[in-house]
Amino acid sequence: MNGVGWIVLILAALIGAFLFAAISAVLLALLLANVSERLERTDEARRDSYSDL
């Protein structure tokens, strides 16, 4: 494998790692937003049940 082949391989690995990190960050943000929404919904339901007392 010559020098150009190594450079292409390294660039491909770097691009792949960047894409993996970017997709992981987006998925983590979506997961946290979903969990936050569920907790907020549960908290509102609990507040409503206490106001009925």
PyMOL Python script that loads the backbone (N, CA, C, O; Angstrom):
from pymol import cmd

cmd.read_pdbstr("""\
ATOM      1  N   MET A   1       0.854  -1.174   0.000  1.00  0.00           N
ATOM      2  CA  MET A   1       0.000   0.000   0.000  1.00  0.00           C
ATOM      3  C   MET A   1       0.898   1.235   0.000  1.00  0.00           C
ATOM      4  O   MET A   1       1.783   1.366   0.845  1.00  0.00           O
ATOM      5  N   ASN A   2       0.672   2.112  -0.926  1.00  0.00           N
ATOM      6  CA  ASN A   2       1.516   3.295  -1.012  1.00  0.00           C
ATOM      7  C   ASN A   2       1.003   4.418  -0.110  1.00  0.00           C
ATOM      8  O   ASN A   2       0.032   4.240   0.626  1.00  0.00           O
ATOM      9  N   GLY A   3       1.660   5.566  -0.175  1.00  0.00           N
ATOM     10  CA  GLY A   3       1.303   6.685   0.700  1.00  0.00           C
ATOM     11  C   GLY A   3      -0.095   7.208   0.465  1.00  0.00           C
ATOM     12  O   GLY A   3      -0.800   7.552   1.414  1.00  0.00           O
ATOM     13  N   VAL A   4      -0.507   7.273  -0.800  1.00  0.00           N
ATOM     14  CA  VAL A   4      -1.850   7.781  -1.105  1.00  0.00           C
ATOM     15  C   VAL A   4      -2.913   6.841  -0.542  1.00  0.00           C
ATOM     16  O   VAL A   4      -3.944   7.295  -0.047  1.00  0.00           O
ATOM     17  N   GLY A   5      -2.673   5.564  -0.616  1.00  0.00           N
ATOM     18  CA  GLY A   5      -3.619   4.587  -0.074  1.00  0.00           C
ATOM     19  C   GLY A   5      -3.795   4.744   1.424  1.00  0.00           C
ATOM     20  O   GLY A   5      -4.910   4.667   1.938  1.00  0.00           O
ATOM     21  N   TRP A   6      -2.674   4.968   2.132  1.00  0.00           N
ATOM     22  CA  TRP A   6      -2.752   5.175   3.573  1.00  0.00           C
ATOM     23  C   TRP A   6      -3.514   6.454   3.908  1.00  0.00           C
ATOM     24  O   TRP A   6      -4.319   6.475   4.839  1.00  0.00           O
ATOM     25  N   ILE A   7      -3.260   7.515   3.151  1.00  0.00           N
ATOM     26  CA  ILE A   7      -3.943   8.782   3.406  1.00  0.00           C
ATOM     27  C   ILE A   7      -5.443   8.627   3.186  1.00  0.00           C
ATOM     28  O   ILE A   7      -6.237   9.129   3.981  1.00  0.00           O
ATOM     29  N   VAL A   8      -5.839   7.942   2.123  1.00  0.00           N
ATOM     30  CA  VAL A   8      -7.269   7.719   1.852  1.00  0.00           C
ATOM     31  C   VAL A   8      -7.882   6.879   2.959  1.00  0.00           C
ATOM     32  O   VAL A   8      -8.999   7.157   3.397  1.00  0.00           O
ATOM     33  N   LEU A   9      -7.176   5.863   3.414  1.00  0.00           N
ATOM     34  CA  LEU A   9      -7.679   5.020   4.496  1.00  0.00           C
ATOM     35  C   LEU A   9      -7.862   5.819   5.786  1.00  0.00           C
ATOM     36  O   LEU A   9      -8.870   5.664   6.475  1.00  0.00           O
ATOM     37  N   ILE A  10      -6.904   6.660   6.107  1.00  0.00           N
ATOM     38  CA  ILE A  10      -6.991   7.468   7.327  1.00  0.00           C
ATOM     39  C   ILE A  10      -8.124   8.481   7.208  1.00  0.00           C
ATOM     40  O   ILE A  10      -8.881   8.679   8.159  1.00  0.00           O
ATOM     41  N   LEU A  11      -8.244   9.123   6.050  1.00  0.00           N
ATOM     42  CA  LEU A  11      -9.346  10.078   5.864  1.00  0.00           C
ATOM     43  C   LEU A  11     -10.705   9.399   5.953  1.00  0.00           C
ATOM     44  O   LEU A  11     -11.640   9.952   6.533  1.00  0.00           O
ATOM     45  N   ALA A  12     -10.821   8.218   5.389  1.00  0.00           N
ATOM     46  CA  ALA A  12     -12.085   7.480   5.475  1.00  0.00           C
ATOM     47  C   ALA A  12     -12.408   7.123   6.927  1.00  0.00           C
ATOM     48  O   ALA A  12     -13.561   7.199   7.351  1.00  0.00           O
ATOM     49  N   ALA A  13     -11.384   6.734   7.678  1.00  0.00           N
ATOM     50  CA  ALA A  13     -11.600   6.412   9.089  1.00  0.00           C
ATOM     51  C   ALA A  13     -12.015   7.652   9.873  1.00  0.00           C
ATOM     52  O   ALA A  13     -12.886   7.577  10.740  1.00  0.00           O
ATOM     53  N   LEU A  14     -11.393   8.793   9.573  1.00  0.00           N
ATOM     54  CA  LEU A  14     -11.744  10.033  10.269  1.00  0.00           C
ATOM     55  C   LEU A  14     -13.172  10.464   9.941  1.00  0.00           C
ATOM     56  O   LEU A  14     -13.916  10.876  10.831  1.00  0.00           O
ATOM     57  N   ILE A  15     -13.551  10.370   8.683  1.00  0.00           N
ATOM     58  CA  ILE A  15     -14.916  10.737   8.285  1.00  0.00           C
ATOM     59  C   ILE A  15     -15.928   9.793   8.935  1.00  0.00           C
ATOM     60  O   ILE A  15     -16.977  10.233   9.406  1.00  0.00           O
ATOM     61  N   GLY A  16     -15.614   8.510   8.958  1.00  0.00           N
ATOM     62  CA  GLY A  16     -16.502   7.543   9.600  1.00  0.00           C
ATOM     63  C   GLY A  16     -16.657   7.812  11.085  1.00  0.00           C
ATOM     64  O   GLY A  16     -17.760   7.727  11.625  1.00  0.00           O
ATOM     65  N   ALA A  17     -15.552   8.136  11.748  1.00  0.00           N
ATOM     66  CA  ALA A  17     -15.614   8.434  13.178  1.00  0.00           C
ATOM     67  C   ALA A  17     -16.430   9.699  13.433  1.00  0.00           C
ATOM     68  O   ALA A  17     -17.200   9.762  14.392  1.00  0.00           O
ATOM     69  N   PHE A  18     -16.259  10.715  12.567  1.00  0.00           N
ATOM     70  CA  PHE A  18     -17.026  11.947  12.720  1.00  0.00           C
ATOM     71  C   PHE A  18     -18.519  11.687  12.533  1.00  0.00           C
ATOM     72  O   PHE A  18     -19.338  12.184  13.305  1.00  0.00           O
ATOM     73  N   LEU A  19     -18.869  10.922  11.525  1.00  0.00           N
ATOM     74  CA  LEU A  19     -20.284  10.605  11.294  1.00  0.00           C
ATOM     75  C   LEU A  19     -20.875   9.821  12.462  1.00  0.00           C
ATOM     76  O   LEU A  19     -21.997  10.081  12.895  1.00  0.00           O
ATOM     77  N   PHE A  20     -20.105   8.861  12.964  1.00  0.00           N
ATOM     78  CA  PHE A  20     -20.563   8.077  14.112  1.00  0.00           C
ATOM     79  C   PHE A  20     -20.811   8.975  15.313  1.00  0.00           C
ATOM     80  O   PHE A  20     -21.831   8.837  15.988  1.00  0.00           O
ATOM     81  N   ALA A  21     -19.884   9.899  15.590  1.00  0.00           N
ATOM     82  CA  ALA A  21     -20.037  10.804  16.733  1.00  0.00           C
ATOM     83  C   ALA A  21     -21.223  11.747  16.527  1.00  0.00           C
ATOM     84  O   ALA A  21     -21.972  12.010  17.467  1.00  0.00           O
ATOM     85  N   ALA A  22     -21.397  12.253  15.316  1.00  0.00           N
ATOM     86  CA  ALA A  22     -22.502  13.178  15.054  1.00  0.00           C
ATOM     87  C   ALA A  22     -23.852  12.484  15.197  1.00  0.00           C
ATOM     88  O   ALA A  22     -24.767  13.025  15.818  1.00  0.00           O
ATOM     89  N   ILE A  23     -23.976  11.298  14.630  1.00  0.00           N
ATOM     90  CA  ILE A  23     -25.240  10.551  14.728  1.00  0.00           C
ATOM     91  C   ILE A  23     -25.512  10.172  16.174  1.00  0.00           C
ATOM     92  O   ILE A  23     -26.656  10.236  16.626  1.00  0.00           O
ATOM     93  N   SER A  24     -24.481   9.780  16.901  1.00  0.00           N
ATOM     94  CA  SER A  24     -24.654   9.437  18.319  1.00  0.00           C
ATOM     95  C   SER A  24     -25.117  10.645  19.122  1.00  0.00           C
ATOM     96  O   SER A  24     -25.979  10.513  19.990  1.00  0.00           O
ATOM     97  N   ALA A  25     -24.555  11.824  18.844  1.00  0.00           N
ATOM     98  CA  ALA A  25     -24.958  13.029  19.568  1.00  0.00           C
ATOM     99  C   ALA A  25     -26.413  13.374  19.289  1.00  0.00           C
ATOM    100  O   ALA A  25     -27.138  13.766  20.203  1.00  0.00           O
ATOM    101  N   VAL A  26     -26.850  13.235  18.049  1.00  0.00           N
ATOM    102  CA  VAL A  26     -28.249  13.522  17.702  1.00  0.00           C
ATOM    103  C   VAL A  26     -29.176  12.530  18.395  1.00  0.00           C
ATOM    104  O   VAL A  26     -30.206  12.922  18.944  1.00  0.00           O
ATOM    105  N   LEU A  27     -28.821  11.261  18.372  1.00  0.00           N
ATOM    106  CA  LEU A  27     -29.665  10.256  19.030  1.00  0.00           C
ATOM    107  C   LEU A  27     -29.726  10.473  20.535  1.00  0.00           C
ATOM    108  O   LEU A  27     -30.782  10.295  21.143  1.00  0.00           O
ATOM    109  N   LEU A  28     -28.607  10.856  21.142  1.00  0.00           N
ATOM    110  CA  LEU A  28     -28.598  11.123  22.579  1.00  0.00           C
ATOM    111  C   LEU A  28     -29.475  12.329  22.906  1.00  0.00           C
ATOM    112  O   LEU A  28     -30.202  12.314  23.899  1.00  0.00           O
ATOM    113  N   ALA A  29     -29.412  13.366  22.085  1.00  0.00           N
ATOM    114  CA  ALA A  29     -30.262  14.547  22.309  1.00  0.00           C
ATOM    115  C   ALA A  29     -31.739  14.181  22.193  1.00  0.00           C
ATOM    116  O   ALA A  29     -32.554  14.638  22.995  1.00  0.00           O
ATOM    117  N   LEU A  30     -32.092  13.358  21.200  1.00  0.00           N
ATOM    118  CA  LEU A  30     -33.486  12.929  21.055  1.00  0.00           C
ATOM    119  C   LEU A  30     -33.935  12.088  22.246  1.00  0.00           C
ATOM    120  O   LEU A  30     -35.064  12.228  22.716  1.00  0.00           O
ATOM    121  N   LEU A  31     -33.061  11.222  22.731  1.00  0.00           N
ATOM    122  CA  LEU A  31     -33.395  10.397  23.891  1.00  0.00           C
ATOM    123  C   LEU A  31     -33.618  11.256  25.120  1.00  0.00           C
ATOM    124  O   LEU A  31     -34.579  11.048  25.860  1.00  0.00           O
ATOM    125  N   LEU A  32     -32.733  12.225  25.345  1.00  0.00           N
ATOM    126  CA  LEU A  32     -32.892  13.100  26.506  1.00  0.00           C
ATOM    127  C   LEU A  32     -34.155  13.946  26.403  1.00  0.00           C
ATOM    128  O   LEU A  32     -34.825  14.178  27.410  1.00  0.00           O
ATOM    129  N   ALA A  33     -34.486  14.406  25.208  1.00  0.00           N
ATOM    130  CA  ALA A  33     -35.714  15.175  25.032  1.00  0.00           C
ATOM    131  C   ALA A  33     -36.934  14.312  25.315  1.00  0.00           C
ATOM    132  O   ALA A  33     -37.899  14.781  25.920  1.00  0.00           O
ATOM    133  N   ASN A  34     -36.901  13.062  24.887  1.00  0.00           N
ATOM    134  CA  ASN A  34     -38.017  12.151  25.124  1.00  0.00           C
ATOM    135  C   ASN A  34     -38.182  11.879  26.623  1.00  0.00           C
ATOM    136  O   ASN A  34     -39.298  11.898  27.141  1.00  0.00           O
ATOM    137  N   VAL A  35     -37.078  11.629  27.306  1.00  0.00           N
ATOM    138  CA  VAL A  35     -37.138  11.365  28.750  1.00  0.00           C
ATOM    139  C   VAL A  35     -37.632  12.602  29.488  1.00  0.00           C
ATOM    140  O   VAL A  35     -38.441  12.498  30.410  1.00  0.00           O
ATOM    141  N   SER A  36     -37.148  13.772  29.084  1.00  0.00           N
ATOM    142  CA  SER A  36     -37.584  15.010  29.726  1.00  0.00           C
ATOM    143  C   SER A  36     -39.079  15.226  29.543  1.00  0.00           C
ATOM    144  O   SER A  36     -39.772  15.627  30.478  1.00  0.00           O
ATOM    145  N   GLU A  37     -39.576  14.958  28.334  1.00  0.00           N
ATOM    146  CA  GLU A  37     -41.005  15.117  28.077  1.00  0.00           C
ATOM    147  C   GLU A  37     -41.817  14.151  28.929  1.00  0.00           C
ATOM    148  O   GLU A  37     -42.854  14.526  29.474  1.00  0.00           O
ATOM    149  N   ARG A  38     -41.358  12.928  29.044  1.00  0.00           N
ATOM    150  CA  ARG A  38     -42.097  11.951  29.859  1.00  0.00           C
ATOM    151  C   ARG A  38     -42.119  12.354  31.327  1.00  0.00           C
ATOM    152  O   ARG A  38     -43.147  12.236  31.994  1.00  0.00           O
ATOM    153  N   LEU A  39     -40.976  12.832  31.831  1.00  0.00           N
ATOM    154  CA  LEU A  39     -40.927  13.257  33.233  1.00  0.00           C
ATOM    155  C   LEU A  39     -41.837  14.458  33.462  1.00  0.00           C
ATOM    156  O   LEU A  39     -42.519  14.537  34.483  1.00  0.00           O
ATOM    157  N   GLU A  40     -41.848  15.384  32.522  1.00  0.00           N
ATOM    158  CA  GLU A  40     -42.701  16.556  32.655  1.00  0.00           C
ATOM    159  C   GLU A  40     -44.167  16.158  32.637  1.00  0.00           C
ATOM    160  O   GLU A  40     -44.963  16.683  33.416  1.00  0.00           O
ATOM    161  N   ARG A  41     -44.527  15.236  31.757  1.00  0.00           N
ATOM    162  CA  ARG A  41     -45.911  14.774  31.670  1.00  0.00           C
ATOM    163  C   ARG A  41     -46.317  14.087  32.974  1.00  0.00           C
ATOM    164  O   ARG A  41     -47.420  14.308  33.474  1.00  0.00           O
ATOM    165  N   THR A  42     -45.437  13.263  33.518  1.00  0.00           N
ATOM    166  CA  THR A  42     -45.722  12.573  34.779  1.00  0.00           C
ATOM    167  C   THR A  42     -45.867  13.572  35.915  1.00  0.00           C
ATOM    168  O   THR A  42     -46.733  13.426  36.778  1.00  0.00           O
ATOM    169  N   ASP A  43     -45.005  14.599  35.910  1.00  0.00           N
ATOM    170  CA  ASP A  43     -45.064  15.606  36.961  1.00  0.00           C
ATOM    171  C   ASP A  43     -46.364  16.392  36.886  1.00  0.00           C
ATOM    172  O   ASP A  43     -46.955  16.701  37.920  1.00  0.00           O
ATOM    173  N   GLU A  44     -46.825  16.725  35.671  1.00  0.00           N
ATOM    174  CA  GLU A  44     -48.093  17.446  35.525  1.00  0.00           C
ATOM    175  C   GLU A  44     -49.265  16.580  35.992  1.00  0.00           C
ATOM    176  O   GLU A  44     -50.186  17.075  36.641  1.00  0.00           O
ATOM    177  N   ALA A  45     -49.226  15.307  35.665  1.00  0.00           N
ATOM    178  CA  ALA A  45     -50.301  14.407  36.095  1.00  0.00           C
ATOM    179  C   ALA A  45     -50.318  14.292  37.614  1.00  0.00           C
ATOM    180  O   ALA A  45     -51.387  14.243  38.222  1.00  0.00           O
ATOM    181  N   ARG A  46     -49.149  14.249  38.224  1.00  0.00           N
ATOM    182  CA  ARG A  46     -49.075  14.155  39.682  1.00  0.00           C
ATOM    183  C   ARG A  46     -49.603  15.448  40.307  1.00  0.00           C
ATOM    184  O   ARG A  46     -50.316  15.401  41.310  1.00  0.00           O
ATOM    185  N   ARG A  47     -49.260  16.601  39.724  1.00  0.00           N
ATOM    186  CA  ARG A  47     -49.743  17.874  40.229  1.00  0.00           C
ATOM    187  C   ARG A  47     -51.260  17.953  40.125  1.00  0.00           C
ATOM    188  O   ARG A  47     -51.922  18.463  41.029  1.00  0.00           O
ATOM    189  N   ASP A  48     -51.821  17.443  39.008  1.00  0.00           N
ATOM    190  CA  ASP A  48     -53.256  17.450  38.836  1.00  0.00           C
ATOM    191  C   ASP A  48     -53.948  16.581  39.870  1.00  0.00           C
ATOM    192  O   ASP A  48     -55.007  16.945  40.382  1.00  0.00           O
ATOM    193  N   SER A  49     -53.356  15.433  40.180  1.00  0.00           N
ATOM    194  CA  SER A  49     -53.984  14.539  41.151  1.00  0.00           C
ATOM    195  C   SER A  49     -53.939  15.136  42.554  1.00  0.00           C
ATOM    196  O   SER A  49     -54.842  14.892  43.354  1.00  0.00           O
ATOM    197  N   TYR A  50     -52.893  15.920  42.867  1.00  0.00           N
ATOM    198  CA  TYR A  50     -52.836  16.558  44.172  1.00  0.00           C
ATOM    199  C   TYR A  50     -53.818  17.734  44.262  1.00  0.00           C
ATOM    200  O   TYR A  50     -54.321  18.036  45.344  1.00  0.00           O
ATOM    201  N   SER A  51     -54.087  18.389  43.144  1.00  0.00           N
ATOM    202  CA  SER A  51     -55.020  19.518  43.183  1.00  0.00           C
ATOM    203  C   SER A  51     -56.458  19.049  43.378  1.00  0.00           C
ATOM    204  O   SER A  51     -57.317  19.839  43.771  1.00  0.00           O
ATOM    205  N   ASP A  52     -56.730  17.773  43.106  1.00  0.00           N
ATOM    206  CA  ASP A  52     -58.069  17.234  43.303  1.00  0.00           C
ATOM    207  C   ASP A  52     -58.386  16.991  44.767  1.00  0.00           C
ATOM    208  O   ASP A  52     -59.551  16.835  45.131  1.00  0.00           O
ATOM    209  N   LEU A  53     -57.365  16.957  45.609  1.00  0.00           N
ATOM    210  CA  LEU A  53     -57.597  16.651  47.037  1.00  0.00           C
ATOM    211  C   LEU A  53     -58.266  17.751  47.777  1.00  0.00           C
ATOM    212  O   LEU A  53     -58.518  17.625  48.975  1.00  0.00           O
TER     213      LEU A  53
END
""", "prot")
cmd.dss("prot")
cmd.show_as("cartoon", "prot")
cmd.util.cbc("prot")
cmd.orient("prot")
